Amino acid sequence: MQLFCATSVIGAEHSPTNLSHRMHGVIRSHTLKIQNWANSTMIVNYLLQNTKLSLTKVKQLDSQWRQGKQQALIAQLQSNDISKFLQRRIESSQLYLEAFICDDTGAIVGLFPKTTNYWQGDETKFTNSFEKGIGRVFLGPLIFDESTKTYATHISVPIRSWNKTIGVLIVGLRNIK
């Protein structure tokens, strides 16, 4: 398996410079698990049935979300079935910090816990995984994540239906030294 990371495509012989050898192994093993989450019938069907908002509306909601003015939307998203699915997985492991699912525009349709913003369509962890509809696994750099207040890396996995990328699942993993 190859992962596309922030600096290059990494195979078994390469690892991102800011991740430990142990963390690289953890990422490899958990990427397959996360891909299985993304391929679940429930997630695929939810995205296929999801009513999409215009990009203008998504950006408006994102601005309000960042200002703390979208508590009703956050509560609605956190109570849906795919958010509950993500919550069970995040809470089942000390390695996972957060997970969220974006539609093909980058708007969040499911999440656990709350993120700092609603629209992910301009963020590398979304754009490099969605890759203009091609879809690929993307490993982000080790960064301080504002949502979780810890150092983390994100694995982004395309969600597909009939060989078409319809969204992206992004999972934050706690750094392991």
N, C-alpha and C positions, 0 to 999 in steps of 0.2 A: 504494500500500500504506500502511496505517496501522499504527502500533505503539502499543500501550498502554504508557505508561511510568509510573514511580512517581508522577508528579505530574499527568499528564493524558494524553489521547490525542494523539499527535503525528502530524502530516501533513508534507508536504513543506515547509511554511512555518514549522514550529515545530521546535525542538530542545530537549532537556533542558538546563537551565541549567548543569549541571556537566560537560557533555561539549563538547569542541571541535567546531567545524564539520566539520573533517576526520574526527573520530571518528564523528560522526553519519552521514556518507556511507559510511564503512566498515561501520557497523552495517547500514545499508540494503542494501548489496550482499551482505553475508554472511548476512543473515536468510534470504534465498531459498535459499542453499546449505544452511543448517541445517534449513530446512523440508524440503528434499529428503532429508536424512539421516533426519529423523523419519518420512518417508513410505516409507522403504525396507521392502520386504517382510520382510526378516529381522527388523527391529525390531518391526514390527507383529505378525508371527507369534509372536515370542518373548513379547511382552506377552500375547497371547491365550492362550498355552499356559502361562504362568507360574502357579505355585501361589502363591496369596496367603496371607499370614499374617494372623492377627487383629491388630487395632490394638494390643491389649494386648501381644502378643508383639513387634510392631514397635517399640513404645516401650521395651520391656525390652532388646531388642537395641541400640537407639539409645543407651541409657544405658551399656551395656557397651562399645559402640563408642567412645564419648567417653572412656571410662576406659582405652582401649587393650586391652580384653579380648576383642576379636572378630577376632583376626588370621586365624583359619581362615575366617570368613565373608568377610572382605575378600579373602583370597587366592582363595576360590571365586568371588566376584563378578568379580574382575579377570581370571580365566582364562576366563570365558565368551565366547561368540562376539560378543555385542554390545559387551562391554568392549574386545575386540580391535579391533572395527570403530571404536570411538571413539578408541582409542589411535592407530591409523593416521592418523586425521584430525587429532588434536591434534598429533602429531609431524610432520605434513606442513606445518605453518604456524607461524611465530613469533607470529602474532596470537592463536591459541587457547591458552588456559591449562589448561582443564579441561572435561570434559563428563561428564554423568551422566544416566541415564534413570531415571525414577520411575514406578511403577505408579500406579493411580488412588487409592491411599491415601497416596502420597508416599514409599513405601519404595523405596530404591534397588535397581535390578535389574541395572544395568551402570554402570561408571564408569572414568574415567581422568583423573588419578591418584586416589589415596585422598582422600576428603573428610573434613572434621572431624566430620561426623555422618552417621548412616544414614537417619534419618527426616527428610524434607523437607516433610512434610505441614503443618507449622505455619509454614513460611517463605513470605514474600511472593512470591519468585520461582516457587514452586510454586503457591500458592493463586490468584494473579492470572492465571496461565496456564491452570490447570485450570478455574478459574471455575465451580465446582459442576457440572462436566461439559460446560459450553458450549464451552470451549476457545478461547483466543486467544493471539496472540503478545504477550509482555510483555517490556519492556526495563526492567531494574532500574537503580538509580542507580549512579553511579561510587562505589565503596567500596574500602576496604582489605580484601582477601579473605584470611582466615586460612589457608585451604587452600593457596593459591598464594603467599602472602606478597608480594603486589603489588597495585597499584590496578587494578581491573577493573570491568567491567560485565557483567551476565549477560543473555543472550537466552534466553527460555523459550518453547518452541514446543510446542503440543499435538500429541500422537500420536493419530491417529484410525483407527478401523475402522468402516466403514459409518456414517459421520456421527456416531459416538459417540466421545467423548474417552476413551481408555483409559490414558493416561499423559502424561508431559511430558518433553521433552528440554531440558536446561539446559546452555548452553555459556558459559563465561567467556571474555571477550575482554580482552586487555591494552589498557590505555589508550594512545592515540596522541594526541600533542599537535598 
